[in-house]
Every structure is written in C-alpha cells, then in structure tokens.
Amino acid sequence: MSSIADIVSRREISEIVHFTTNKGLVGIFGVGAVLSRERLKKEDYLEYVYHPNASTRKDEDWLGHVNLSISKINTKYFDHSTRTHAHTDVWWCALAFDPEMLSHEGVFFATTNNIYSRCRRAEGPAGLEALFAERIERWRGNRVTREDQMPDNLPTCYQAEVLYPRELMLDGLLKVYVARGHHADIVASARDILLVPGESGPAHEIPIVIDPDAFEP
C-alpha cells in the first residue's frame, strides 16, 4: 500500500489550509500554534482575541482536533463564517501548512464535513485515499460523485477535513493568504512582532500572499 507521502506526491498536494479571523491569527501567532477548539478555552492569552469562525459546529467528540482542508478551504463553512461576522471589524486569513503534517501521529481524515451523519473517518494512507473516492455520502440520500475534470489534489467532497490532534505547531507553516493588500501589511506586522524565527515561530520567515482566489470556490 502507498504511504501518505506517496499519495501526497502522486496527487501533487502542496498545502493543507486552515482559515481564521484576523483576531484568531493574532492568537495563533501569540501562542505559536493553531489550537483545537477544546484547548482554546484553556489558554488565558486567547481570552481577549478568541473569535470562533462560527457557532454551528456539532462534532463535540472532535473538539480536541484542529480542522483543516486539503489544497482549498471549505468554502461553504467559510461563507457561513463570513455571514456570522458580517458588519464587524473581522476579516480573514488562511494558513497554508506543509502536507508533511498529514503523516503525524493521531491525524484522522474525514470524507466530508465532520458533522454529517455519513461522514467516515480513518487514519493512515487508507484514510487519506478515502477522501478521493469516486463517490462520497454526506448524509442518507445525499452523495457527491467525483467529476472527471476535478484536480487530483482536491478531495471528492470539498468539505472533507483533516483532523489534527490537540495543536498544530507553526514549524510547517508555509505562508499566510489574505484577500487585500492592507491586510497583508497588518499580518506582516503581527508576524514580525510575535514570531521570532527559531524561537516563537518557524525557523524561516513566513510569506504573506495576497490572493483573493484562496477564499473563493
């Protein structure tokens, strides 16, 4: 059987992504990790900056995991989150991580949105490969079929999730996406203040990429 690294290489998966608010990003930079929702409540530092993306998550058994997506953010959940924070000063970032993290111990793969009743979760190469099946069932009677023109690096269901245990350190952070130029300046300032290469942050400087398409379907 292929290893996770083999699947990543064959499918040309270049990044694993997680979107957050601008205030959430400050918290991530401040603690040097993306924390699971369960751990967010335990970090005093985040008391003043914690802004959940939205409040409709019902996967209580998985609050100890960080939710991420392969190659492209979950745009359905992103759209809901933006509506939740409409008419506020919140804006959005997407963190892109090295897919090497998929091989870490305790990582689960969810074939669709983790709250859906027919979601299937598994670890290892078989769990990852299941995300690219010809047909995925979300709930009874609702199925999505893999289209011929779909890029190899996108799961069959765009709501598929990577569930990372406890906290994801920033060692593998490749870049941060923003939609607007002035947001890039703000993120760069937070990065330079809060992330000291090799100490509080990765050993390399994190690029800030202006790319509105990163937040579109």
N, C-alpha and C positions, 0 to 999 in steps of 0.2 A: 504493500500500500504506500502511496505517496506520503511524504511528510508535509507538515504545514508549510515549511519553507518551499517545498516543491510546488505546492498549489499556488502559493503567493507568486512564485517566479513564472509559472505557466500562465497564470491569469493576468500577469503584469499588474498586480495590486501594489500601488506605490505609497498609499497612505490610508490611515484609519482616522476618522474625523469625529469630533465632538463639538457641538455648538453650545455657546453660553452667552450670557449677557455681559455687557461691559463691566458691571459691578461684580459679577461672578468671576470674570477674568482677573480682576484685582485680587480676589481671594485666592485664586489658583496660583498666581504669581507669588502671593504673600506666603503661602504655606509650601510652595514648591511641588505641588501635586494636584491632580484632579481627584477629589474625594467622592466616595459614594454618598448617596443621599443620607444614608444612616449615619455616616461619620460627620457629615456637615453639621449636624446638630450638636456634635461634641467638641467642635473647635471654637474656642472663645473668640479667636481672631475673626471668624466669619460672622459673628453675631451682628455686625453692623453693615456687612456687604452682601450677605446671603440673599440672593434673589432667585427663587426657583423658576425654571423656564415656564412651567405651567403646573396646575394643581390637579390634573386629572389622572395621574398615574395610579394604577390599581394593582401593580405587581408587588404587593407587600413582602412576599417571600424573597424578593431580589433587591431590597433596598441596600444591601451590603455590597452591591456591584455598581460600577460605573457603566453607563450606557453609551456605546459608540456605534458608528456605522462604517461600512466598508466603502471607500472611494468617494461617497457622496452622502451628505447629511440626509436625515429623514425629513423631507420637505413637508410632509403632512403634519408632523409634530411641530416643525419649525413654524409653519403658518399659524397653527393654533397658539403657539407660544407668543408670536408677534401680536396676535389679537389680544391675548391676555394682558400684554403690557402696552397696548395702544394708549396714546395720549399721556405717556410718561417720558422721562428722560432716558429710558433704556434703549440701547442699541446692541448689535450682535457681532460676535466674533466666532470663528470656527478654528479649532486647534487641529492640526494635522500631525499624526504620530507615525513613526516608523512601523511598518507592518510586522517587524520582528516581534513586537509585543504579543502577537497572536499565539506565539509559541510558549508564552509564560504559563506557569502552573496555575491551575484554577480558572482559566479562561473558558467561558461557555459561549456557544454560538446559538442564536435564536433565529429560526427560519423566517419569522415575521415579527411584527410588533409583539413585545413580550407580554402584553396584556391580553392578547387574543386567545380564545379558548383552544384553538387547534395549533397553537404555536408549539414547535418541537425544539427542544434544547439538548445539546450534547457537547462534549469536549473533544479535543483532538482533531486529526485530519478528517475523520468521517463527519464530525460536527460541522467543520468549515465547509466541506464539499456539499453537505446537505443544503446549504444556503443557495446553491446554484442548480438545484434540481429542476427538471422540466416543468414540474407543477408543484405549487405550494398552496396549502389550505390555510386560510386565516381563521375562519370560523365555519361552522357547518353550513354548507351550501355556497360558501364564498371561496373561490380559488383563483389564483393568478398563474398564468402559463408563461413560460419563458419565450420571449419573442426572438426570432432568428437574428434580427439586427441589433439585439442587445449586446453592449460591450462585455467582453469576458470578465472584466474586473468589477462588474456590478451584480449584486445578488438578484435572484429572480424576483423577489419582493423587495421593493425599495425601502420597506420598513424593517427589514432584517436587522438584527442587533448583535453586537459583540458585547458580552457581559464580563467586565474586568473586575476581579475581586478587590474590595477594600479601597485601594487608592492606586492611581497611576502616576508614578513619578515623571518628572519632566525630562529625564535623560534622553528619551526618544522623541521629544518634540521637534518636529522638522520646521514648522512655520505656523504663523497665525494669519488667517484670512480675515479681511474686513471688506465692507462694501464701499466705503467712501474714504477719500484722501485725508480728511481731518481726523477721522477715526484712527487711521494709521499713525498719525502723529501722537495721539493720546496713548495708544498701545505701546508705541516705541518709548515714550517717556516712562510708562509704568514698568516696562521691561528693564530699562536702564537703571531705574531706582531699586527695583525689587529682586531682579535676577542677576546675581553676581556669577559669571561663568565659573564653573567648577566648585562653587560654594552653595549658594541658594538655588542655582539653576544649572542647566546643562553646561558642558564644557565649551560649547560653541554659542555664538550669538544667534538668536532666533530671528529669522527674516520676517518682516511684516509685508504681506502681499495684498494689494488692493485688487479684488476680483469679485464683482457683484454676482457673477455666474456661480460662484461657490455656494450661493444661497438660493439658487433657482433650481427647479426640477431638471 
